[in-house]
Amino acid sequence: MGYQTSTSDFFLFLGESQYPIDISRDCLGWKSMYSLFALVFATSGLIKDKLKFLAVWVPVLFVVNIFRVLITMLVGLNLGFQYLEFIHTFLWQGIMIIALVLVWYVWLRRGNLIGKK
């Protein structure tokens, strides 16, 4: 993308100021993928259907998390690194929770599980 970067271990140093960003396993969204797995398996339905659904949506969540990391870094580079904590902790955390619930809702609607007793 043309930005000056360097790396060391899990750190990515961005821009001319070489601002350090810690990219850990949590940045890849394993918790949201695990949560989706748990939510889908906690509801009724055939294992085969659950696995098919998860085979599509777990990678989608992974890609969304890569996008989240990229957007957060671009905001820091272009608007100022002082915004990183707010964007990362508050904005994206809320967006990811909403995304996770929406994907689970898709599962519930797809299986006609909403409103069943």
C-alpha positions in Angstrom: 0.0 0.0 0.0 3.1 2.2 -0.1 3.4 2.9 3.6 6.8 2.7 5.4 6.7 -0.4 7.6 9.1 -2.7 9.5 8.5 -5.7 11.7 10.0 -7.3 14.8 8.3 -10.3 16.4 4.6 -9.5 16.7 5.2 -5.7 16.3 4.6 -3.8 13.1 6.2 -0.4 13.0 4.2 2.1 10.9 4.9 5.3 9.1 7.8 7.7 9.4 7.4 7.8 13.2 7.7 4.0 13.3 4.7 3.8 15.6 4.7 0.2 17.2 1.5 -1.8 16.8 1.3 -5.2 18.6 -0.4 -7.7 16.3 -1.2 -10.8 18.5 -3.3 -13.9 17.9 -6.3 -12.0 19.4 -6.1 -9.6 16.4 -7.1 -12.4 14.1 -10.5 -12.9 15.8 -10.2 -16.4 17.2 -12.6 -15.4 20.0 -15.3 -14.4 17.6 -14.8 -17.5 15.5 -14.9 -19.7 18.7 -18.0 -17.8 19.9 -19.8 -18.4 16.6 -18.8 -22.1 16.7 -20.3 -22.3 20.3 -23.5 -20.4 19.4 -24.2 -22.6 16.3 -23.5 -25.8 18.2 -25.6 -24.6 21.2 -28.7 -24.5 18.9 -30.6 -27.3 17.4 -29.9 -28.6 13.9 -28.0 -31.3 12.1 -24.3 -31.5 12.7 -23.8 -31.7 8.9 -25.7 -28.4 8.4 -23.8 -26.7 11.3 -20.4 -27.7 9.8 -21.4 -26.4 6.4 -22.6 -23.1 7.8 -19.4 -22.7 9.9 -17.2 -23.7 6.9 -18.5 -20.5 5.2 -18.8 -18.1 8.1 -15.7 -18.8 10.2 -13.5 -17.8 7.3 -15.7 -14.8 6.7 -15.1 -13.7 10.3 -11.3 -14.2 9.8 -11.4 -11.9 6.7 -13.4 -9.3 8.6 -10.8 -9.3 11.3 -8.0 -8.8 8.8 -10.0 -5.9 7.4 -10.5 -4.6 11.0 -6.7 -4.6 11.6 -6.0 -3.0 8.3 -8.6 -0.2 8.8 -7.4 0.4 12.3 -3.8 0.9 11.1 -4.9 3.1 8.2 -6.9 5.3 10.6 -3.8 5.6 12.8 -1.5 6.4 9.9 -3.9 9.0 8.3 -5.7 10.6 11.2 -3.2 10.1 14.0 -2.2 7.2 16.3 -4.0 8.8 19.2 -7.2 7.4 17.8 -6.1 3.8 17.7 -7.2 2.8 21.2 -10.7 4.2 20.6 -11.1 2.6 17.2 -9.6 -0.7 18.3 -11.2 -1.1 21.7 -14.6 0.6 21.4 -15.6 0.9 17.8 -14.4 -2.4 16.4 -15.3 -4.4 19.5 -18.9 -3.3 19.2 -19.0 -3.8 15.5 -17.6 -7.4 15.9 -20.1 -8.3 18.5 -22.9 -7.0 16.3 -21.5 -8.9 13.3 -21.2 -12.1 15.4 -24.9 -11.8 16.5 -26.0 -11.1 13.0 -24.2 -14.1 11.6 -25.8 -16.3 14.4 -29.2 -14.7 13.5 -28.6 -15.9 9.9 -28.1 -19.4 11.2 -31.2 -19.2 13.3 -33.3 -17.9 10.4 -31.8 -20.4 8.0 -32.8 -23.2 10.2 -36.2 -21.8 11.1 -35.1 -21.9 14.8 -36.5 -18.5 15.7 -39.8 -18.8 17.5 -39.7 -22.6 17.9 -40.4 -24.2 21.2 
